[in-house]
Amino acid sequence: MNRTKTTLFCLGLAFISFSCEKEMDDVGLASSSTLQSSSTSNLSTSELTPLKSIEDQIPVHENLRNMLMGNVVEPTTCGPTSFATVQNSYFAPLATDLVGLFGPQAQPIYNTYLTLGQYAAMIDESAQYFGANGEYTDLMNKRKRELEKFWNMPNQIRLNGQHTATLNDRERLADVYELIGVGITSREQAYAVADQILYFNTFSNQLPESPFFAADGFATTYNNLIVIGDGLVEMISGTGIEQDIVWTGILAHEWAHQIQFKNMNAWYPAGTFASISEDTRYKELEADFLAAYYMTHKRGATYNSKRVAQFYELFFQIGDCGFASNGHHGTPDQRMAAAELGFRLAADAQKQGHILSMEQAHAYFVANFNGLLVQN
């Protein structure tokens, strides 16, 4: 595969800070000449029903698929973490399959699956489960109750899971197309397009099973919603972090964004930041700080000192070196430093068990922010 196609795939995966380190030619394409000479040669993405844009539903600082470039954050020493290696290990078979099966149509098909997965998770109003088999449902329900009490936000946030299995569910796919499929005016039309997706699924064990198709983790003002994908947790835990810490950390981080939405005008009035990149990094590091404060507070998730290293590692692993991107979340060192700041604040309150208000915690972060930037 040429460099242009490789670049397109990298950009498509940028919403989770994916690092493409190999040309597709280095990976090697699956042998699919027999398959391509028959059914898939007739597949045409021009026949795919387009979906309405999701861009307006997810804040720009959470929607990392929109990677606008501009050198606005001063670069510092930074390098990829082992999370990038884990992502590459999942990306190689996915890219091999899609390019081998669909050739130049691989990218639009990939994008369609991403958008379907995002919308399906956002509009789902059924009883939620977390983990591919629901194995983390009880934990997440518990954490949600804790966060509601900790930040005094009862019944204010909706939490949804994202699963690759949804992309093999005819009814769920039809729900998405009926709601936001361009030109879809009936359930029958929605079923017809859903059946096309199910047809694509039969050609690859990566469609829709790849964790990339359930790799979202975002907060949005749309229904005060948080979405967490099984695939994102799976890949982060592949770095050696225990899954319950990953689930808790992502939820606490996204909950912090909901706190920021709630206080947006007061905390970040117009003119607060000189650039989108600075805006993004500041809010992401504050979300790490607020998450760690809850995770280690004795009236929060109560993680003890033996598990502190694990959640430090969590925030370190999901740092990035995209200084030129409006989606830059902070370097691994900066994100770990923000988490440590939250831990130390919680530790100071261990004896009396006092929980700071949102405003007090925000003020503490503001006072200590500059110190985080020199940690690396």
C-alpha positions in Angstrom: 0.0 0.0 0.0 1.4 3.4 -0.8 2.2 6.2 1.6 -1.0 8.2 0.8 -3.2 5.3 1.9 -1.1 4.8 5.0 -1.6 8.4 5.9 -5.3 8.2 5.5 -5.5 5.3 7.8 -3.4 7.1 10.4 -5.7 10.1 10.2 -8.7 7.9 10.6 -7.3 6.5 13.8 -6.2 9.8 15.2 -9.1 10.0 17.6 -7.3 7.7 19.9 -3.9 9.1 19.3 -2.9 6.2 17.1 0.7 6.2 16.0 1.3 4.7 12.6 5.0 3.6 12.5 4.9 1.2 9.5 4.1 1.4 5.9 1.3 -1.0 4.9 3.8 -2.8 2.6 5.8 -3.7 5.7 2.8 -5.4 7.3 2.0 -7.5 4.2 -1.4 -7.9 2.7 -3.6 -11.0 3.2 -4.1 -13.2 0.2 -7.6 -12.6 -1.0 -7.5 -12.9 -4.8 -10.2 -15.6 -4.9 -12.5 -13.6 -2.7 -11.8 -10.3 -4.6 -12.4 -12.0 -7.9 -15.9 -12.9 -6.8 -18.2 -11.1 -4.3 -16.1 -8.2 -3.1 -15.2 -7.0 -6.6 -18.8 -5.9 -6.8 -18.8 -4.0 -3.5 -19.0 -0.2 -4.1 -18.8 2.4 -1.3 -20.7 4.7 -3.7 -23.7 2.6 -2.8 -23.2 3.1 1.0 -25.8 5.4 2.4 -24.0 8.4 3.9 -24.6 9.3 7.6 -25.1 12.7 9.0 -22.0 14.3 10.5 -21.3 13.5 14.1 -19.0 16.4 14.5 -21.6 18.7 16.0 -22.5 16.2 18.7 -19.0 15.8 20.3 -17.0 18.8 21.6 -13.8 19.4 19.6 -11.5 18.7 22.5 -13.0 15.2 22.7 -13.4 14.6 19.0 -9.8 13.7 18.1 -10.7 12.6 14.6 -10.7 16.3 13.7 -6.9 16.9 13.7 -6.4 20.5 12.6 -2.7 21.4 12.5 -1.0 24.4 14.0 2.2 24.8 16.0 0.7 26.4 19.0 2.0 24.3 21.9 5.7 24.4 22.6 7.2 21.0 21.9 9.0 19.2 24.8 10.8 15.9 25.2 8.3 13.2 24.4 8.1 9.7 22.9 5.5 7.1 22.3 4.3 4.9 25.1 3.7 1.1 25.0 0.1 1.9 24.3 1.1 2.8 20.7 2.7 -0.6 20.4 -0.5 -2.3 21.6 -2.5 -0.3 19.1 -0.2 -1.2 16.3 -0.6 -4.9 17.1 -4.4 -4.6 16.6 -4.1 -2.2 13.6 -1.9 -4.5 11.5 -4.4 -7.3 11.0 -7.3 -4.8 10.6 -5.5 -2.8 7.9 -4.3 -6.0 6.2 -7.8 -7.4 6.0 -9.6 -4.2 4.8 -7.0 -3.3 2.2 -6.8 -6.9 1.0 -10.6 -7.3 0.7 -11.7 -3.8 -0.4 -8.6 -2.1 -1.9 -9.2 1.6 -2.4 -12.6 1.3 -0.8 -11.1 0.2 2.5 -11.0 3.8 4.0 -14.6 4.8 3.4 -15.8 1.4 4.7 -13.6 1.8 7.8 -15.0 5.4 8.3 -18.6 4.1 8.0 -18.0 1.5 10.7 -16.5 4.1 13.0 -19.4 6.4 12.6 -22.0 3.7 13.0 -20.4 2.6 16.2 -20.3 6.1 17.6 -23.9 6.9 16.7 -25.2 3.5 17.9 -23.7 4.1 21.3 -25.0 7.7 21.5 -28.6 6.9 20.7 -29.0 3.7 22.7 -31.6 4.1 25.4 -31.8 0.5 26.4 -30.3 -1.0 29.7 -26.6 -0.7 29.4 -23.8 -3.2 29.9 -20.1 -2.8 30.1 -17.5 -5.3 28.9 -18.1 -7.5 25.9 -20.1 -9.9 28.2 -21.3 -7.4 30.7 -18.5 -8.4 33.2 -17.9 -4.8 34.3 -21.5 -3.6 34.5 -21.7 -3.8 38.3 -18.5 -1.9 38.7 -19.5 0.9 36.3 -22.9 1.2 37.9 -21.2 1.4 41.3 -18.7 4.0 40.1 -21.5 6.1 38.5 -23.3 6.2 41.9 -20.1 7.2 43.6 -19.4 10.0 41.2 -22.9 11.3 41.5 -22.5 11.5 45.2 -18.9 12.7 45.2 -19.6 15.7 42.9 -23.2 16.2 44.0 -24.6 15.4 40.5 -27.5 13.0 41.1 -29.2 11.7 38.0 -27.4 14.3 35.8 -25.2 12.0 33.6 -26.1 9.2 31.3 -23.5 6.5 30.8 -23.5 4.2 27.7 -21.3 1.3 26.6 -20.0 0.8 23.1 -19.6 -2.7 21.7 -18.5 -4.2 18.5 -21.4 -6.7 18.7 -23.7 -3.8 17.9 -22.3 -3.7 14.4 -23.5 -7.2 13.9 -27.1 -6.4 15.1 -29.6 -5.8 12.3 -32.0 -4.0 14.5 -29.4 -1.7 16.1 -27.9 -0.8 12.7 -31.4 -0.1 11.3 -32.0 2.2 14.2 -29.0 4.3 13.3 -29.8 4.5 9.6 -33.4 5.3 10.3 -32.4 8.2 12.5 -29.4 9.7 10.7 -29.1 7.9 7.3 -29.2 10.4 4.5 -32.2 9.7 2.3 -33.6 7.0 4.5 -37.4 7.5 4.9 -38.6 4.1 6.0 -37.7 1.2 8.2 -37.5 -1.1 5.2 -34.8 1.2 3.6 -32.9 1.2 6.9 -33.0 -2.6 7.0 -31.7 -2.8 3.4 -28.6 -0.7 4.3 -28.1 -2.6 7.6 -28.1 -5.8 5.6 -25.3 -4.4 3.4 -23.2 -3.9 6.5 -24.0 -7.4 7.7 -22.9 -8.7 4.3 -19.5 -6.9 4.6 -19.1 -8.5 8.0 -19.1 -12.0 6.4 -15.8 -11.4 4.6 -13.5 -10.6 7.5 -12.9 -11.6 11.1 -12.0 -8.0 11.7 -15.4 -6.7 10.8 -16.7 -5.8 13.2 -14.6 -7.6 15.8 -11.6 -5.3 15.8 -11.4 -3.3 19.1 -11.0 -0.2 17.0 -14.7 -0.3 16.3 -15.5 0.1 20.0 -12.6 2.4 20.9 -14.4 5.6 21.8 -14.2 7.3 25.1 -15.9 10.7 25.2 -18.2 13.1 27.0 -20.7 15.2 25.2 -23.4 17.8 26.1 -25.8 15.7 24.0 -28.0 14.3 26.7 -25.1 14.8 29.1 -23.7 11.6 27.8 -20.5 9.6 28.4 -19.6 6.8 26.1 -16.9 4.2 26.9 -16.0 1.4 24.4 -14.9 -2.1 25.3 -12.2 -1.9 22.6 -10.6 1.2 24.2 -10.4 -0.6 27.6 -9.1 -3.7 26.0 -6.2 -1.9 24.2 -5.2 0.2 27.2 -5.3 -2.8 29.5 -2.9 -4.5 27.0 -0.2 -2.3 28.4 -0.5 -4.2 31.7 -2.9 -2.0 33.6 -5.7 -3.8 35.4 -9.0 -3.5 33.6 -11.0 -2.2 36.7 -8.6 0.7 37.0 -8.9 1.4 33.2 -12.7 1.4 33.4 -12.7 3.6 36.5 -10.1 6.0 35.2 -11.8 6.6 31.9 -15.2 7.1 33.5 -13.7 9.5 36.1 -11.9 11.4 33.4 -15.0 11.8 31.2 -17.1 12.7 34.2 -14.6 15.5 34.8 -15.4 16.8 31.3 -19.1 16.9 32.3 -18.1 19.0 35.3 -16.3 21.3 32.9 -19.3 21.6 30.6 -21.4 22.4 33.7 -19.0 25.3 34.6 -17.9 26.3 31.1 -18.8 30.0 31.2 -17.5 30.6 34.7 -14.2 28.6 34.4 -13.2 29.3 30.8 -14.6 32.7 29.7 -13.9 33.9 26.2 -10.2 34.7 25.7 -9.0 32.3 28.4 -6.8 30.4 25.9 -4.7 31.7 23.0 -5.4 28.7 20.8 -7.5 25.6 20.5 -4.5 23.4 21.3 -3.8 25.2 24.6 -7.6 25.0 25.4 -7.5 21.2 24.8 -4.4 20.5 26.8 -5.5 22.5 29.7 -9.0 20.9 30.0 -7.6 17.4 29.4 -5.0 17.8 32.2 -7.6 19.2 34.5 -9.8 16.2 33.7 -6.9 13.9 34.7 -6.4 15.8 37.9 -10.1 15.7 38.9 -10.3 12.0 38.0 -7.3 11.1 40.2 -8.7 13.2 43.0 -11.9 11.1 43.0 -10.1 7.8 42.4 -7.9 8.1 45.5 -10.1 10.0 47.9 -11.4 7.9 50.8 -14.9 8.9 49.9 -14.4 8.3 46.2 -13.0 5.1 44.6 -10.6 4.7 47.6 -7.7 3.2 45.6 -4.9 2.6 48.1 -1.2 3.3 47.8 -0.5 -0.1 46.2 -2.7 0.8 43.3 -1.5 4.4 42.9 1.2 3.2 40.5 -1.4 1.6 38.2 -3.5 4.7 37.7 -0.4 6.8 37.3 0.6 4.4 34.6 -2.9 4.7 33.0 -2.6 8.5 32.5 1.0 8.2 31.4 0.1 5.6 28.7 -2.6 7.8 27.1 -0.4 10.9 26.8 0.6 12.0 23.3 3.3 13.9 21.5 1.0 15.7 19.0 2.2 19.2 19.8 1.1 20.4 16.3 -2.5 19.2 16.8 -5.5 20.9 18.2 -6.3 17.5 19.8 -3.1 17.4 21.9 -4.0 16.1 25.4 -0.6 16.6 27.0 2.5 14.5 27.1 2.7 11.2 29.0 4.7 13.0 31.8 2.3 15.9 32.0 -0.7 13.6 32.2 0.9 11.5 34.9 1.9 14.7 36.8 -1.7 15.9 36.6 -2.9 12.6 38.1 -0.3 12.9 40.9 -1.5 16.4 41.7 -5.0 15.0 42.2 -3.7 12.1 44.3 -1.7 14.5 46.6 -4.8 16.7 47.0 -6.9 13.7 48.0 -4.2 12.4 50.3 -4.1 15.7 52.2 -7.8 15.2 52.9 -7.6 11.6 54.0 -7.8 12.2 57.7 -10.9 14.5 57.7 -12.5 12.9 54.6 -13.5 16.3 53.3 -14.5 16.6 49.6 -13.7 19.9 47.9 -16.4 21.5 45.8 -16.0 21.6 42.1 -15.0 25.3 42.3 -12.4 24.6 45.0 -10.8 21.8 43.1 -10.7 23.9 40.0 -9.1 26.7 41.8 -6.4 24.4 43.2 -5.7 23.1 39.6 -5.4 26.6 38.3 -2.9 27.5 41.0 -0.7 24.5 40.2 -1.1 24.2 36.4 2.2 25.8 35.3 4.1 23.3 37.4 2.7 20.4 35.4 4.2 21.7 32.2 7.8 21.5 33.4 7.5 17.9 34.7 9.0 16.4 31.5 
